[in-house]
Amino acid sequence: MILAREQINRYLRHIIIPEISGPGQKKLLESSVLVCGESVNAAAPAIYYLAASGIGCINCHFETAEGFDRLSASIRDLNSDVSIALAGGKDSELRIFLGRPEFIIKKSDSITEDFVPSIIALHNGWQGGIEVFKDLATASLFLAALSAGQQPSDGCLEDNLIKNGIFSNCLSGALCAMEAIKLLLAIGETANDLLYFNLLSMDFIKARQEDLARTIAELGTLKPEDCREIGLEGGKVLIVGTGGLGSPAAYALASAGIGTIGLVDYDTVEISNLNRQILHAASRIGMPKAESAAIFLKSINPQLTVNTYNTHLNKDNVFDIIAGYDVVIAAVDNFPARFLLNDACFFAGKPMIDAGVIRFDGTCMTILTPKGHCYRCALPNIPAAGSTPSCAESGVLGPLPGIMGFIQSAEAVKLLTGRGNLLHDRIIYFDGLYTHFHTITLSRQNDCRLCGVNPTIHELQEYEFVCPDAANEE
């Protein structure tokens, strides 16, 4: 046996994925990565997902190391297999550079000197981009284009820029962790072209070589919405499920200064959760997940109000629970819970942001009935038990729910602030193995039994939970 029993339990969702399995997980545990970030907080999302996934040695370099002791203690509690330290990382197999364009330009010499495969992730307001570099020539061309396309600052308020950039920074960090795993294990296809994204418009574009300079110039340009104050102090978001999807959604919202987060989860923390559920820790195994998540969230935002609901959501309590919130995030891993939330939000007039993950693939959509489709428009009926695999059966790569959960958090903020284009008429589908985002158009269906022209569903129904053990296990 190449892994200890506790490690098998910890990384079970990875081990059952054929592309990774036991040997791949062992390789990750033996790998060393350097993370170079603008600040500890800016690099934290990437570091959490690298550590949760089992990257054995994480060397760190920051412009300022303030907050590193707290982060390193949290990482060791999340995964005792991992070593993390402030170090040069000369022997690292892979380097990751995260920051705003001016920071990446500043680190150009560090990227090109004694070159090893590197991941560069940029964020600038609501925009971001990531690319994997396997040779010095390609990295040098990119850095030259970035330097040439850099725009001077237009006097944007720094605090507002940082808060607006939390969501692009978090998404970039989770994408870095996914690309690092694929690169270290030589699976799938890494982002060998710049993947540009704008979370306000929800556009995800692979920049071809001939479009690189224009895309970099776009990334380097601040827009008015990048600098506007978010003003989330009065916002109230309910997150149903504090697992793989709920963890990143809550993390980003708390970091951005949301006023109130409600957490619904009836499960307790287990070691098998810790390869992807970054709000939890080994020291809190056995604790109710909602309470464990609240402890983490309050540690990063002491002003945050956290309401916990250690309960199983059902038709008798769902209206009372969702009543006091502006937005509902569905972060669950079973169809009965999704259908119950969809129907309850429809009848209560609440917007719902749904995401799902399995293996390397994820989806996200925002439901704004009666303005657009509901969940039943995409999937009219609950699939029969056993007809679709769950992540407990097929596995899920740890950073994947982080990517989709961070997208959910960005959608929630756009709903609360009335800015940007929402996913209310489309579904984002992410193929993580090949780093492709696809947009699928979806419209309200006239024959939908809930929101259609002649609805037949007029009240909540109770659904049998066919997979209760995986209910909040994204």
Secondary structure, 3 states (H helix, E strand, C coil): CCCCHHHHHHCHHHHCCCCCHHHHHHHHHCCEEEEEECCHHHHHHHHHHHHHHCCCEEEEEECCCCCHHHHHHHHHHHCCCCEEEECCCCCCCEEEEEECHHHHHHCHHHHHCCCCCEEEEEEECCEEEEEEECCHHHHHHHHHHHHHHCCCCCCCCHHHHHHHCHHHHHHHHHHHHHHHHHHHHCCCCCCCCCEEEECCCCEEEECCHHHHHHHHHHHCCCCHHHHCCCCCCCCEEEEECCCCCHHHHHHHHHHHCCCEEEEECCCECCHHHCCCCCCCCHHHCCCEHHHHHHHHHHHHCCCCEEEEECCCCCCCCHHHHHCCCCEEEECCCCHHHHHHHHHHHHHHCCCEEEEEEEECEEEEEEECCCCCCCHHHHCCCCCCCCCCCCHHHHCECCHHHHHHHHHHHHHHHHHHHCCCCCCCCEEEEEECCCCEEEEEECCCCCCCCCCCCCCCCCCCCCCCCCCHHHCCCC
